[in-house]
């Protein structure tokens, strides 16, 4: 049962990492589209929030992956 949880955690970590990278790469394009629609000082705040979100997603994914790998190495073959 623990192996299933470890695999789920690893997959979840990879998904978080992929989404964080995707948000980071899509942010410039989305901000350019938003600048065409509106000229506001809130664009800087929006850009900050989008990049902060991507950093949080990447950080959470990396943490989840590292924790899962450390847990699987510590629970190796027991005698």
PyMOL Python script that loads the backbone (N, CA, C, O; Angstrom):
from pymol import cmd

cmd.read_pdbstr("""\
ATOM      1  N   UNK A   1       0.819  -1.189   0.000  1.00  0.00           N
ATOM      2  CA  UNK A   1       0.000   0.000   0.000  1.00  0.00           C
ATOM      3  C   UNK A   1       0.870   1.262   0.000  1.00  0.00           C
ATOM      4  O   UNK A   1       0.522   2.262  -0.628  1.00  0.00           O
ATOM      5  N   UNK A   2       1.978   1.207   0.694  1.00  0.00           N
ATOM      6  CA  UNK A   2       2.883   2.354   0.751  1.00  0.00           C
ATOM      7  C   UNK A   2       3.493   2.633  -0.618  1.00  0.00           C
ATOM      8  O   UNK A   2       3.738   3.787  -0.969  1.00  0.00           O
ATOM      9  N   UNK A   3       3.739   1.568  -1.396  1.00  0.00           N
ATOM     10  CA  UNK A   3       4.293   1.757  -2.733  1.00  0.00           C
ATOM     11  C   UNK A   3       3.340   2.536  -3.626  1.00  0.00           C
ATOM     12  O   UNK A   3       3.775   3.365  -4.425  1.00  0.00           O
ATOM     13  N   UNK A   4       2.057   2.281  -3.498  1.00  0.00           N
ATOM     14  CA  UNK A   4       1.058   2.994  -4.292  1.00  0.00           C
ATOM     15  C   UNK A   4       1.053   4.475  -3.921  1.00  0.00           C
ATOM     16  O   UNK A   4       0.948   5.334  -4.797  1.00  0.00           O
ATOM     17  N   UNK A   5       1.164   4.775  -2.631  1.00  0.00           N
ATOM     18  CA  UNK A   5       1.203   6.169  -2.187  1.00  0.00           C
ATOM     19  C   UNK A   5       2.462   6.866  -2.704  1.00  0.00           C
ATOM     20  O   UNK A   5       2.413   8.029  -3.103  1.00  0.00           O
ATOM     21  N   UNK A   6       3.590   6.147  -2.696  1.00  0.00           N
ATOM     22  CA  UNK A   6       4.828   6.724  -3.199  1.00  0.00           C
ATOM     23  C   UNK A   6       4.725   7.032  -4.688  1.00  0.00           C
ATOM     24  O   UNK A   6       5.179   8.082  -5.143  1.00  0.00           O
ATOM     25  N   UNK A   7       4.135   6.126  -5.435  1.00  0.00           N
ATOM     26  CA  UNK A   7       3.987   6.337  -6.879  1.00  0.00           C
ATOM     27  C   UNK A   7       3.032   7.496  -7.146  1.00  0.00           C
ATOM     28  O   UNK A   7       3.295   8.335  -8.007  1.00  0.00           O
ATOM     29  N   UNK A   8       1.917   7.544  -6.405  1.00  0.00           N
ATOM     30  CA  UNK A   8       0.977   8.657  -6.558  1.00  0.00           C
ATOM     31  C   UNK A   8       1.639   9.992  -6.240  1.00  0.00           C
ATOM     32  O   UNK A   8       1.440  10.976  -6.952  1.00  0.00           O
ATOM     33  N   UNK A   9       2.422  10.022  -5.173  1.00  0.00           N
ATOM     34  CA  UNK A   9       3.124  11.247  -4.794  1.00  0.00           C
ATOM     35  C   UNK A   9       4.124  11.675  -5.854  1.00  0.00           C
ATOM     36  O   UNK A   9       4.259  12.864  -6.142  1.00  0.00           O
ATOM     37  N   UNK A  10       4.819  10.714  -6.433  1.00  0.00           N
ATOM     38  CA  UNK A  10       5.786  11.023  -7.480  1.00  0.00           C
ATOM     39  C   UNK A  10       5.081  11.554  -8.728  1.00  0.00           C
ATOM     40  O   UNK A  10       5.536  12.525  -9.333  1.00  0.00           O
ATOM     41  N   UNK A  11       3.983  10.927  -9.110  1.00  0.00           N
ATOM     42  CA  UNK A  11       3.219  11.385 -10.273  1.00  0.00           C
ATOM     43  C   UNK A  11       2.649  12.777 -10.010  1.00  0.00           C
ATOM     44  O   UNK A  11       2.676  13.634 -10.893  1.00  0.00           O
ATOM     45  N   UNK A  12       2.138  13.005  -8.810  1.00  0.00           N
ATOM     46  CA  UNK A  12       1.599  14.314  -8.453  1.00  0.00           C
ATOM     47  C   UNK A  12       2.703  15.375  -8.492  1.00  0.00           C
ATOM     48  O   UNK A  12       2.481  16.488  -8.967  1.00  0.00           O
ATOM     49  N   UNK A  13       3.880  15.031  -7.995  1.00  0.00           N
ATOM     50  CA  UNK A  13       5.009  15.957  -8.045  1.00  0.00           C
ATOM     51  C   UNK A  13       5.411  16.285  -9.467  1.00  0.00           C
ATOM     52  O   UNK A  13       5.710  17.438  -9.778  1.00  0.00           O
ATOM     53  N   UNK A  14       5.422  15.286 -10.333  1.00  0.00           N
ATOM     54  CA  UNK A  14       5.750  15.527 -11.737  1.00  0.00           C
ATOM     55  C   UNK A  14       4.692  16.398 -12.408  1.00  0.00           C
ATOM     56  O   UNK A  14       5.021  17.244 -13.240  1.00  0.00           O
ATOM     57  N   UNK A  15       3.427  16.196 -12.052  1.00  0.00           N
ATOM     58  CA  UNK A  15       2.352  17.011 -12.614  1.00  0.00           C
ATOM     59  C   UNK A  15       2.487  18.465 -12.156  1.00  0.00           C
ATOM     60  O   UNK A  15       2.317  19.386 -12.955  1.00  0.00           O
ATOM     61  N   UNK A  16       2.789  18.670 -10.882  1.00  0.00           N
ATOM     62  CA  UNK A  16       2.989  20.034 -10.379  1.00  0.00           C
ATOM     63  C   UNK A  16       4.156  20.711 -11.077  1.00  0.00           C
ATOM     64  O   UNK A  16       4.077  21.883 -11.444  1.00  0.00           O
ATOM     65  N   UNK A  17       5.234  19.970 -11.256  1.00  0.00           N
ATOM     66  CA  UNK A  17       6.417  20.509 -11.923  1.00  0.00           C
ATOM     67  C   UNK A  17       6.092  20.880 -13.365  1.00  0.00           C
ATOM     68  O   UNK A  17       6.474  21.953 -13.833  1.00  0.00           O
ATOM     69  N   UNK A  18       5.390  20.000 -14.068  1.00  0.00           N
ATOM     70  CA  UNK A  18       5.038  20.270 -15.461  1.00  0.00           C
ATOM     71  C   UNK A  18       4.112  21.481 -15.569  1.00  0.00           C
ATOM     72  O   UNK A  18       4.276  22.307 -16.467  1.00  0.00           O
ATOM     73  N   UNK A  19       3.145  21.591 -14.666  1.00  0.00           N
ATOM     74  CA  UNK A  19       2.239  22.735 -14.699  1.00  0.00           C
ATOM     75  C   UNK A  19       2.972  24.039 -14.379  1.00  0.00           C
ATOM     76  O   UNK A  19       2.691  25.075 -14.983  1.00  0.00           O
ATOM     77  N   UNK A  20       3.893  23.988 -13.446  1.00  0.00           N
ATOM     78  CA  UNK A  20       4.669  25.186 -13.123  1.00  0.00           C
ATOM     79  C   UNK A  20       5.499  25.658 -14.300  1.00  0.00           C
ATOM     80  O   UNK A  20       5.565  26.854 -14.584  1.00  0.00           O
ATOM     81  N   UNK A  21       6.130  24.721 -14.982  1.00  0.00           N
ATOM     82  CA  UNK A  21       6.919  25.076 -16.169  1.00  0.00           C
ATOM     83  C   UNK A  21       6.000  25.597 -17.275  1.00  0.00           C
ATOM     84  O   UNK A  21       6.336  26.554 -17.972  1.00  0.00           O
ATOM     85  N   UNK A  22       4.847  24.963 -17.426  1.00  0.00           N
ATOM     86  CA  UNK A  22       3.900  25.414 -18.442  1.00  0.00           C
ATOM     87  C   UNK A  22       3.390  26.818 -18.181  1.00  0.00           C
ATOM     88  O   UNK A  22       3.293  27.625 -19.106  1.00  0.00           O
ATOM     89  N   UNK A  23       3.064  27.116 -16.941  1.00  0.00           N
ATOM     90  CA  UNK A  23       2.596  28.466 -16.588  1.00  0.00           C
ATOM     91  C   UNK A  23       3.711  29.476 -16.820  1.00  0.00           C
ATOM     92  O   UNK A  23       3.461  30.572 -17.323  1.00  0.00           O
ATOM     93  N   UNK A  24       4.931  29.119 -16.460  1.00  0.00           N
ATOM     94  CA  UNK A  24       6.063  30.026 -16.625  1.00  0.00           C
ATOM     95  C   UNK A  24       6.304  30.329 -18.106  1.00  0.00           C
ATOM     96  O   UNK A  24       6.579  31.472 -18.472  1.00  0.00           O
ATOM     97  N   UNK A  25       6.201  29.314 -18.945  1.00  0.00           N
ATOM     98  CA  UNK A  25       6.444  29.514 -20.373  1.00  0.00           C
ATOM     99  C   UNK A  25       5.279  30.221 -21.077  1.00  0.00           C
ATOM    100  O   UNK A  25       5.489  30.923 -22.066  1.00  0.00           O
ATOM    101  N   UNK A  26       4.068  30.041 -20.578  1.00  0.00           N
ATOM    102  CA  UNK A  26       2.902  30.661 -21.201  1.00  0.00           C
ATOM    103  C   UNK A  26       2.674  32.088 -20.710  1.00  0.00           C
ATOM    104  O   UNK A  26       1.916  32.833 -21.332  1.00  0.00           O
ATOM    105  N   UNK A  27       3.294  32.476 -19.636  1.00  0.00           N
ATOM    106  CA  UNK A  27       3.050  33.786 -19.037  1.00  0.00           C
ATOM    107  C   UNK A  27       3.349  34.953 -19.978  1.00  0.00           C
ATOM    108  O   UNK A  27       2.520  35.859 -20.071  1.00  0.00           O
ATOM    109  N   UNK A  28       4.470  34.984 -20.671  1.00  0.00           N
ATOM    110  CA  UNK A  28       4.719  36.142 -21.548  1.00  0.00           C
ATOM    111  C   UNK A  28       3.659  36.297 -22.643  1.00  0.00           C
ATOM    112  O   UNK A  28       3.247  37.414 -22.957  1.00  0.00           O
ATOM    113  N   UNK A  29       3.223  35.189 -23.216  1.00  0.00           N
ATOM    114  CA  UNK A  29       2.213  35.247 -24.264  1.00  0.00           C
ATOM    115  C   UNK A  29       0.883  35.748 -23.709  1.00  0.00           C
ATOM    116  O   UNK A  29       0.229  36.589 -24.324  1.00  0.00           O
ATOM    117  N   UNK A  30       0.490  35.241 -22.566  1.00  0.00           N
ATOM    118  CA  UNK A  30      -0.770  35.667 -21.954  1.00  0.00           C
ATOM    119  C   UNK A  30      -0.712  37.129 -21.522  1.00  0.00           C
ATOM    120  O   UNK A  30      -1.707  37.844 -21.640  1.00  0.00           O
ATOM    121  N   UNK A  31       0.421  37.578 -21.030  1.00  0.00           N
ATOM    122  CA  UNK A  31       0.539  38.971 -20.609  1.00  0.00           C
ATOM    123  C   UNK A  31       0.497  39.896 -21.827  1.00  0.00           C
ATOM    124  O   UNK A  31      -0.051  40.995 -21.740  1.00  0.00           O
ATOM    125  N   UNK A  32       1.064  39.472 -22.958  1.00  0.00           N
ATOM    126  CA  UNK A  32       1.003  40.277 -24.180  1.00  0.00           C
ATOM    127  C   UNK A  32      -0.446  40.404 -24.653  1.00  0.00           C
ATOM    128  O   UNK A  32      -0.862  41.474 -25.097  1.00  0.00           O
ATOM    129  N   UNK A  33      -1.212  39.319 -24.559  1.00  0.00           N
ATOM    130  CA  UNK A  33      -2.627  39.380 -24.917  1.00  0.00           C
ATOM    131  C   UNK A  33      -3.392  40.320 -23.983  1.00  0.00           C
ATOM    132  O   UNK A  33      -4.264  41.071 -24.419  1.00  0.00           O
ATOM    133  N   UNK A  34      -3.056  40.268 -22.708  1.00  0.00           N
ATOM    134  CA  UNK A  34      -3.732  41.117 -21.726  1.00  0.00           C
ATOM    135  C   UNK A  34      -3.386  42.587 -21.932  1.00  0.00           C
ATOM    136  O   UNK A  34      -4.228  43.458 -21.710  1.00  0.00           O
ATOM    137  N   UNK A  35      -2.155  42.872 -22.353  1.00  0.00           N
ATOM    138  CA  UNK A  35      -1.753  44.254 -22.601  1.00  0.00           C
ATOM    139  C   UNK A  35      -2.512  44.846 -23.786  1.00  0.00           C
ATOM    140  O   UNK A  35      -2.758  46.051 -23.823  1.00  0.00           O
ATOM    141  N   UNK A  36      -2.887  44.004 -24.757  1.00  0.00           N
ATOM    142  CA  UNK A  36      -3.656  44.495 -25.898  1.00  0.00           C
ATOM    143  C   UNK A  36      -5.056  44.920 -25.468  1.00  0.00           C
ATOM    144  O   UNK A  36      -5.622  45.857 -26.030  1.00  0.00           O
ATOM    145  N   UNK A  37      -5.605  44.246 -24.487  1.00  0.00           N
ATOM    146  CA  UNK A  37      -6.970  44.514 -24.052  1.00  0.00           C
ATOM    147  C   UNK A  37      -7.032  45.722 -23.121  1.00  0.00           C
ATOM    148  O   UNK A  37      -7.933  46.553 -23.235  1.00  0.00           O
ATOM    149  N   UNK A  38      -6.089  45.815 -22.217  1.00  0.00           N
ATOM    150  CA  UNK A  38      -6.159  46.881 -21.215  1.00  0.00           C
ATOM    151  C   UNK A  38      -4.782  47.499 -20.996  1.00  0.00           C
ATOM    152  O   UNK A  38      -3.758  46.826 -21.119  1.00  0.00           O
ATOM    153  N   UNK A  39      -4.774  48.768 -20.675  1.00  0.00           N
ATOM    154  CA  UNK A  39      -3.556  49.483 -20.310  1.00  0.00           C
ATOM    155  C   UNK A  39      -3.706  49.914 -18.858  1.00  0.00           C
ATOM    156  O   UNK A  39      -4.254  50.979 -18.574  1.00  0.00           O
ATOM    157  N   UNK A  40      -3.233  49.110 -17.970  1.00  0.00           N
ATOM    158  CA  UNK A  40      -3.449  49.386 -16.554  1.00  0.00           C
ATOM    159  C   UNK A  40      -2.166  49.118 -15.775  1.00  0.00           C
ATOM    160  O   UNK A  40      -1.305  48.348 -16.201  1.00  0.00           O
ATOM    161  N   UNK A  41      -2.065  49.767 -14.639  1.00  0.00           N
ATOM    162  CA  UNK A  41      -0.913  49.515 -13.776  1.00  0.00           C
ATOM    163  C   UNK A  41      -1.027  48.158 -13.082  1.00  0.00           C
ATOM    164  O   UNK A  41      -0.065  47.677 -12.482  1.00  0.00           O
ATOM    165  N   UNK A  42      -2.199  47.551 -13.169  1.00  0.00           N
ATOM    166  CA  UNK A  42      -2.377  46.232 -12.565  1.00  0.00           C
ATOM    167  C   UNK A  42      -1.692  45.130 -13.363  1.00  0.00           C
ATOM    168  O   UNK A  42      -1.604  43.995 -12.894  1.00  0.00           O
ATOM    169  N   UNK A  43      -1.209  45.444 -14.556  1.00  0.00           N
ATOM    170  CA  UNK A  43      -0.508  44.441 -15.354  1.00  0.00           C
ATOM    171  C   UNK A  43       0.750  43.946 -14.644  1.00  0.00           C
ATOM    172  O   UNK A  43       1.082  42.763 -14.715  1.00  0.00           O
ATOM    173  N   UNK A  44       1.442  44.846 -13.967  1.00  0.00           N
ATOM    174  CA  UNK A  44       2.642  44.433 -13.239  1.00  0.00           C
ATOM    175  C   UNK A  44       2.284  43.502 -12.087  1.00  0.00           C
ATOM    176  O   UNK A  44       2.986  42.526 -11.819  1.00  0.00           O
ATOM    177  N   UNK A  45       1.194  43.812 -11.418  1.00  0.00           N
ATOM    178  CA  UNK A  45       0.741  42.941 -10.340  1.00  0.00           C
ATOM    179  C   UNK A  45       0.318  41.582 -10.890  1.00  0.00           C
ATOM    180  O   UNK A  45       0.612  40.549 -10.289  1.00  0.00           O
ATOM    181  N   UNK A  46      -0.365  41.579 -12.024  1.00  0.00           N
ATOM    182  CA  UNK A  46      -0.764  40.325 -12.668  1.00  0.00           C
ATOM    183  C   UNK A  46       0.435  39.504 -13.084  1.00  0.00           C
ATOM    184  O   UNK A  46       0.459  38.290 -12.885  1.00  0.00           O
ATOM    185  N   UNK A  47       1.430  40.156 -13.659  1.00  0.00           N
ATOM    186  CA  UNK A  47       2.657  39.453 -14.052  1.00  0.00           C
ATOM    187  C   UNK A  47       3.348  38.852 -12.826  1.00  0.00           C
ATOM    188  O   UNK A  47       3.800  37.708 -12.856  1.00  0.00           O
ATOM    189  N   UNK A  48       3.424  39.640 -11.745  1.00  0.00           N
ATOM    190  CA  UNK A  48       4.031  39.143 -10.506  1.00  0.00           C
ATOM    191  C   UNK A  48       3.293  37.909  -9.998  1.00  0.00           C
ATOM    192  O   UNK A  48       3.917  36.921  -9.611  1.00  0.00           O
ATOM    193  N   UNK A  49       1.957  37.970 -10.000  1.00  0.00           N
ATOM    194  CA  UNK A  49       1.159  36.855  -9.492  1.00  0.00           C
ATOM    195  C   UNK A  49       1.332  35.596 -10.346  1.00  0.00           C
ATOM    196  O   UNK A  49       1.432  34.491  -9.812  1.00  0.00           O
ATOM    197  N   UNK A  50       1.369  35.759 -11.653  1.00  0.00           N
ATOM    198  CA  UNK A  50       1.527  34.596 -12.533  1.00  0.00           C
ATOM    199  C   UNK A  50       2.891  33.938 -12.311  1.00  0.00           C
ATOM    200  O   UNK A  50       2.987  32.715 -12.209  1.00  0.00           O
ATOM    201  N   UNK A  51       3.932  34.750 -12.238  1.00  0.00           N
ATOM    202  CA  UNK A  51       5.260  34.167 -12.018  1.00  0.00           C
ATOM    203  C   UNK A  51       5.390  33.576 -10.610  1.00  0.00           C
ATOM    204  O   UNK A  51       6.062  32.560 -10.426  1.00  0.00           O
ATOM    205  N   UNK A  52       4.759  34.198  -9.627  1.00  0.00           N
ATOM    206  CA  UNK A  52       4.773  33.642  -8.279  1.00  0.00           C
ATOM    207  C   UNK A  52       4.064  32.290  -8.251  1.00  0.00           C
ATOM    208  O   UNK A  52       4.532  31.351  -7.608  1.00  0.00           O
ATOM    209  N   UNK A  53       2.943  32.199  -8.947  1.00  0.00           N
ATOM    210  CA  UNK A  53       2.217  30.937  -9.042  1.00  0.00           C
ATOM    211  C   UNK A  53       3.087  29.850  -9.673  1.00  0.00           C
ATOM    212  O   UNK A  53       3.105  28.714  -9.200  1.00  0.00           O
ATOM    213  N   UNK A  54       3.801  30.195 -10.730  1.00  0.00           N
ATOM    214  CA  UNK A  54       4.645  29.191 -11.374  1.00  0.00           C
ATOM    215  C   UNK A  54       5.794  28.758 -10.460  1.00  0.00           C
ATOM    216  O   UNK A  54       6.164  27.584 -10.441  1.00  0.00           O
ATOM    217  N   UNK A  55       6.347  29.687  -9.718  1.00  0.00           N
ATOM    218  CA  UNK A  55       7.422  29.337  -8.788  1.00  0.00           C
ATOM    219  C   UNK A  55       6.902  28.422  -7.687  1.00  0.00           C
ATOM    220  O   UNK A  55       7.572  27.461  -7.307  1.00  0.00           O
ATOM    221  N   UNK A  56       5.713  28.715  -7.176  1.00  0.00           N
ATOM    222  CA  UNK A  56       5.127  27.871  -6.134  1.00  0.00           C
ATOM    223  C   UNK A  56       4.837  26.467  -6.666  1.00  0.00           C
ATOM    224  O   UNK A  56       5.084  25.478  -5.976  1.00  0.00           O
ATOM    225  N   UNK A  57       4.313  26.377  -7.893  1.00  0.00           N
ATOM    226  CA  UNK A  57       4.037  25.063  -8.491  1.00  0.00           C
ATOM    227  C   UNK A  57       5.316  24.266  -8.693  1.00  0.00           C
ATOM    228  O   UNK A  57       5.370  23.083  -8.355  1.00  0.00           O
ATOM    229  N   UNK A  58       6.342  24.900  -9.240  1.00  0.00           N
ATOM    230  CA  UNK A  58       7.616  24.199  -9.457  1.00  0.00           C
ATOM    231  C   UNK A  58       8.217  23.782  -8.126  1.00  0.00           C
ATOM    232  O   UNK A  58       8.683  22.651  -7.986  1.00  0.00           O
ATOM    233  N   UNK A  59       8.215  24.679  -7.146  1.00  0.00           N
ATOM    234  CA  UNK A  59       8.776  24.351  -5.834  1.00  0.00           C
ATOM    235  C   UNK A  59       8.041  23.205  -5.163  1.00  0.00           C
ATOM    236  O   UNK A  59       8.669  22.314  -4.591  1.00  0.00           O
ATOM    237  N   UNK A  60       6.716  23.220  -5.227  1.00  0.00           N
ATOM    238  CA  UNK A  60       5.935  22.130  -4.645  1.00  0.00           C
ATOM    239  C   UNK A  60       6.180  20.810  -5.348  1.00  0.00           C
ATOM    240  O   UNK A  60       6.271  19.764  -4.705  1.00  0.00           O
ATOM    241  N   UNK A  61       6.288  20.857  -6.676  1.00  0.00           N
ATOM    242  CA  UNK A  61       6.560  19.638  -7.430  1.00  0.00           C
ATOM    243  C   UNK A  61       7.929  19.059  -7.110  1.00  0.00           C
ATOM    244  O   UNK A  61       8.071  17.851  -6.918  1.00  0.00           O
ATOM    245  N   UNK A  62       8.931  19.920  -7.053  1.00  0.00           N
ATOM    246  CA  UNK A  62      10.285  19.455  -6.729  1.00  0.00           C
ATOM    247  C   UNK A  62      10.331  18.880  -5.318  1.00  0.00           C
ATOM    248  O   UNK A  62      10.944  17.838  -5.088  1.00  0.00           O
ATOM    249  N   UNK A  63       9.686  19.556  -4.382  1.00  0.00           N
ATOM    250  CA  UNK A  63       9.659  19.056  -2.995  1.00  0.00           C
ATOM    251  C   UNK A  63       8.982  17.693  -2.923  1.00  0.00           C
ATOM    252  O   UNK A  63       9.468  16.789  -2.243  1.00  0.00           O
ATOM    253  N   UNK A  64       7.868  17.548  -3.622  1.00  0.00           N
ATOM    254  CA  UNK A  64       7.132  16.285  -3.614  1.00  0.00           C
ATOM    255  C   UNK A  64       7.970  15.162  -4.228  1.00  0.00           C
ATOM    256  O   UNK A  64       7.979  14.041  -3.719  1.00  0.00           O
ATOM    257  N   UNK A  65       8.668  15.462  -5.312  1.00  0.00           N
ATOM    258  CA  UNK A  65       9.513  14.461  -5.971  1.00  0.00           C
ATOM    259  C   UNK A  65      10.672  14.057  -5.065  1.00  0.00           C
ATOM    260  O   UNK A  65      10.958  12.870  -4.910  1.00  0.00           O
ATOM    261  N   UNK A  66      11.334  15.041  -4.469  1.00  0.00           N
ATOM    262  CA  UNK A  66      12.476  14.743  -3.593  1.00  0.00           C
ATOM    263  C   UNK A  66      12.031  13.937  -2.388  1.00  0.00           C
ATOM    264  O   UNK A  66      12.691  12.967  -2.015  1.00  0.00           O
ATOM    265  N   UNK A  67      10.910  14.327  -1.766  1.00  0.00           N
ATOM    266  CA  UNK A  67      10.406  13.576  -0.612  1.00  0.00           C
ATOM    267  C   UNK A  67      10.065  12.139  -0.998  1.00  0.00           C
ATOM    268  O   UNK A  67      10.365  11.206  -0.252  1.00  0.00           O
ATOM    269  N   UNK A  68       9.444  11.962  -2.154  1.00  0.00           N
ATOM    270  CA  UNK A  68       9.089  10.614  -2.612  1.00  0.00           C
ATOM    271  C   UNK A  68      10.310   9.761  -2.888  1.00  0.00           C
ATOM    272  O   UNK A  68      10.337   8.578  -2.549  1.00  0.00           O
ATOM    273  N   UNK A  69      11.321  10.357  -3.504  1.00  0.00           N
ATOM    274  CA  UNK A  69      12.538   9.596  -3.797  1.00  0.00           C
ATOM    275  C   UNK A  69      13.296   9.261  -2.512  1.00  0.00           C
ATOM    276  O   UNK A  69      13.820   8.155  -2.376  1.00  0.00           O
ATOM    277  N   UNK A  70      13.359  10.205  -1.568  1.00  0.00           N
ATOM    278  CA  UNK A  70      14.024   9.931  -0.293  1.00  0.00           C
ATOM    279  C   UNK A  70      13.293   8.847   0.489  1.00  0.00           C
ATOM    280  O   UNK A  70      13.923   7.981   1.097  1.00  0.00           O
ATOM    281  N   UNK A  71      11.975   8.895   0.474  1.00  0.00           N
ATOM    282  CA  UNK A  71      11.180   7.897   1.183  1.00  0.00           C
ATOM    283  C   UNK A  71      11.373   6.512   0.570  1.00  0.00           C
ATOM    284  O   UNK A  71      11.459   5.520   1.294  1.00  0.00           O
ATOM    285  N   UNK A  72      11.440   6.441  -0.760  1.00  0.00           N
ATOM    286  CA  UNK A  72      11.604   5.134  -1.408  1.00  0.00           C
ATOM    287  C   UNK A  72      13.014   4.577  -1.183  1.00  0.00           C
ATOM    288  O   UNK A  72      13.192   3.360  -1.119  1.00  0.00           O
ATOM    289  N   UNK A  73      14.005   5.448  -1.064  1.00  0.00           N
ATOM    290  CA  UNK A  73      15.370   4.973  -0.795  1.00  0.00           C
ATOM    291  C   UNK A  73      15.506   4.507   0.654  1.00  0.00           C
ATOM    292  O   UNK A  73      16.215   3.538   0.927  1.00  0.00           O
ATOM    293  N   UNK A  74      14.831   5.189   1.586  1.00  0.00           N
ATOM    294  CA  UNK A  74      14.907   4.812   2.990  1.00  0.00           C
ATOM    295  C   UNK A  74      14.132   3.532   3.285  1.00  0.00           C
ATOM    296  O   UNK A  74      14.463   2.818   4.231  1.00  0.00           O
ATOM    297  N   UNK A  75      13.118   3.234   2.497  1.00  0.00           N
ATOM    298  CA  UNK A  75      12.331   2.028   2.729  1.00  0.00           C
ATOM    299  C   UNK A  75      12.749   0.919   1.785  1.00  0.00           C
ATOM    300  O   UNK A  75      11.914   0.137   1.331  1.00  0.00           O
ATOM    301  N   UNK A  76      14.031   0.846   1.487  1.00  0.00           N
ATOM    302  CA  UNK A  76      14.565  -0.175   0.602  1.00  0.00           C
ATOM    303  C   UNK A  76      14.435  -1.557   1.209  1.00  0.00           C
ATOM    304  O   UNK A  76      13.645  -1.758   2.132  1.00  0.00           O
ATOM    305  N   UNK A  77      15.189  -2.498   0.711  1.00  0.00           N
ATOM    306  CA  UNK A  77      15.089  -3.872   1.229  1.00  0.00           C
ATOM    307  C   UNK A  77      15.467  -3.928   2.713  1.00  0.00           C
ATOM    308  O   UNK A  77      16.551  -3.501   3.110  1.00  0.00           O
ATOM    309  N   UNK A  78      14.565  -4.452   3.501  1.00  0.00           N
ATOM    310  CA  UNK A  78      14.799  -4.581   4.932  1.00  0.00           C
ATOM    311  C   UNK A  78      15.071  -6.026   5.271  1.00  0.00           C
ATOM    312  O   UNK A  78      14.472  -6.942   4.708  1.00  0.00           O
ATOM    313  N   UNK A  79      15.984  -6.211   6.200  1.00  0.00           N
ATOM    314  CA  UNK A  79      16.372  -7.573   6.567  1.00  0.00           C
ATOM    315  C   UNK A  79      15.714  -8.019   7.833  1.00  0.00           C
ATOM    316  O   UNK A  79      15.935  -9.143   8.281  1.00  0.00           O
TER     317      UNK A  79
END
""", "prot")
cmd.dss("prot")
cmd.show_as("cartoon", "prot")
cmd.util.cbc("prot")
cmd.orient("prot")
